[in-house]
Each structure stands twice: as structure tokens, then as C-alpha cells.
Amino acid sequence: MLFSSGHFEINKNISYLYSNLHHLFVLIGDSGVGKSNLLSRFTRNEFNLESKSTIGVEFATRSIQVDGKTVKAQIWDTAGQERYRAITSA
């Protein structure tokens, strides 16, 4: 419960929400520009010179510390092909 009659309860819940931040990032761009390798480097510290084109959408997550708080980043890697433009234009 976010709101209650007690000031402490409100502060406690707001602190909980702030300490469990989730963010969604979507990588968009033309085919072959490195979106998949950017995702791979950020989430797994890997880089593959011979990576294959993404089909549809792939995603990965990584939790990082920002100002002493854990922030969970979910990153979506979109395909650069024309037939997937509906994903990137929404």
C-alpha cells in the first residue's frame, strides 16, 4: 500500500519504489550498425565481430548501481529490417 495515514509508511514505500527502479531501453537503427553488439557489450561484456542479424526483437537485462540504488535496465534489440519498422515507429 503506497498511501496510509502514517507518514512513516508513505516514506517507507516511496523509498522501496525508488530503490527498485526499472528502466526499459530500446535500441533502434538500420541493419548492421551494431545494436546487437552494443547490447552484448553492456549486458555480458562481450563483443562478436561475426554476429548475425537480429530476427524480430531480442532483449537482455543488467542491474547497475546508481547513487547507491540498484537500477534494473531492460534493453531491447530490434531488427533493422524494413519489415520490423512497426516496432520502431510505435
C-alpha positions as CSV (number, residue, x, y, z in Angstrom):
1,M,0.0,0.0,0.0
2,L,1.5,3.3,-1.1
3,F,-0.7,5.7,0.9
4,S,-1.6,5.3,4.6
5,S,-2.4,7.5,7.5
6,G,1.1,7.2,8.8
7,H,3.8,9.5,7.4
8,F,6.4,6.7,8.0
9,E,4.5,4.2,5.9
10,I,4.4,6.6,2.9
11,N,8.1,7.3,3.1
12,K,9.0,3.7,3.5
13,N,7.1,2.7,0.4
14,I,8.4,5.5,-1.7
15,S,11.9,4.6,-0.7
16,Y,11.2,1.0,-1.7
17,L,9.9,2.1,-5.1
18,Y,12.9,4.3,-5.6
19,S,15.3,1.6,-4.6
20,N,13.9,-0.8,-7.1
21,L,13.9,1.2,-10.3
22,H,13.3,-0.5,-13.6
23,H,14.1,1.2,-17.0
24,L,13.4,0.0,-20.5
25,F,15.7,1.0,-23.3
26,V,15.0,0.2,-27.0
27,L,17.9,0.1,-29.5
28,I,16.7,1.1,-32.9
29,G,18.6,1.8,-36.1
30,D,19.5,0.4,-39.5
31,S,20.6,-3.2,-40.0
32,G,24.3,-3.9,-39.4
33,V,25.1,-0.8,-37.4
34,G,26.0,-2.6,-34.1
35,K,22.8,-2.6,-32.0
36,S,23.3,-6.3,-31.0
37,N,26.9,-5.8,-30.1
38,L,26.1,-2.8,-28.0
39,L,23.6,-4.9,-26.1
40,S,26.0,-7.8,-25.8
41,R,28.8,-5.5,-24.6
42,F,26.7,-3.7,-22.0
43,T,25.0,-6.8,-20.6
44,R,27.6,-9.5,-20.9
45,N,30.9,-7.6,-21.6
46,E,31.2,-9.5,-24.9
47,F,31.8,-8.3,-28.5
48,N,31.4,-10.6,-31.5
49,L,32.9,-9.4,-34.8
50,E,30.9,-12.1,-36.7
51,S,27.4,-11.6,-35.1
52,K,24.3,-12.4,-37.1
53,S,21.4,-10.1,-37.9
54,T,18.7,-10.0,-35.2
55,I,15.3,-11.5,-36.2
56,G,12.4,-9.8,-34.6
57,V,13.3,-8.5,-31.1
58,E,15.8,-9.8,-28.5
59,F,16.3,-8.4,-25.0
60,A,18.7,-8.7,-22.1
61,T,18.8,-7.1,-18.6
62,R,21.5,-5.7,-16.3
63,S,21.3,-4.3,-12.8
64,I,23.6,-1.4,-12.1
65,Q,24.2,0.8,-9.0
66,V,23.4,4.5,-9.4
67,D,23.7,6.8,-6.4
68,G,23.7,3.7,-4.1
69,K,20.4,2.4,-5.6
70,T,20.0,-0.7,-7.8
71,V,18.6,0.1,-11.2
72,K,17.5,-2.7,-13.5
73,A,17.9,-1.9,-17.1
74,Q,16.0,-4.0,-19.7
75,I,17.4,-3.4,-23.2
76,W,15.5,-4.4,-26.3
77,D,17.4,-5.0,-29.5
78,T,15.3,-4.5,-32.6
79,A,15.9,-5.8,-36.1
80,G,16.9,-3.2,-38.6
81,Q,15.0,-4.8,-41.5
82,E,12.2,-2.8,-43.1
83,R,9.5,-5.4,-42.2
84,Y,10.1,-4.6,-38.5
85,R,9.6,-0.8,-38.8
86,A,6.3,-1.1,-36.9
87,I,8.2,-1.9,-33.8
88,T,10.5,1.1,-34.1
89,S,7.8,3.6,-35.2
90,A,5.4,3.0,-32.3
